[in-house]
Amino acid sequence: MELGLAKTRLNHMTEASCIFCKIVSGDIAADKIAETANTLAFRDIAPLSKVHLLVIPKKHYKDVVELSESSPAVLGELMSQATKLAQEHTNGSFKLQFNTGSEAGQTIFHAHAHVLSDNSKDGS
């Protein structure tokens, strides 16, 4: 039951309480690896594979659906940045993943792409 309550609270996340917004503002540290005018990329703190990067819009959108409807140009910039980082950090085999909604595994309700690969570019 406690997990359900946590998911409900996360669904109502505001910009002020959003961990990714706090990373963008510099209030929370992150291992940042790239930045554009509208996006920020950093390493996931709990990686699920050898390469696990997150690419987020700097402005708060609750998920990729809201991002695509509100700002398709920023979504395009995010996708370009994710592709560039995948090429820089993997051997060319990678997953690009968006989780939308708690039942799909979204735990941070700020749109973000996961760049995942078990094959890093340097072979480590």
Secondary structure as UniProt FT lines:
FT   HELIX           2..11
FT   HELIX           15..17
FT   HELIX           19..25
FT   STRAND          32..35
FT   STRAND          39..43
FT   STRAND          51..57
FT   HELIX           64..70
FT   HELIX           72..89
FT   STRAND          95..97
FT   HELIX           102..104
FT   STRAND          113..117
FT   TURN            121..122
//
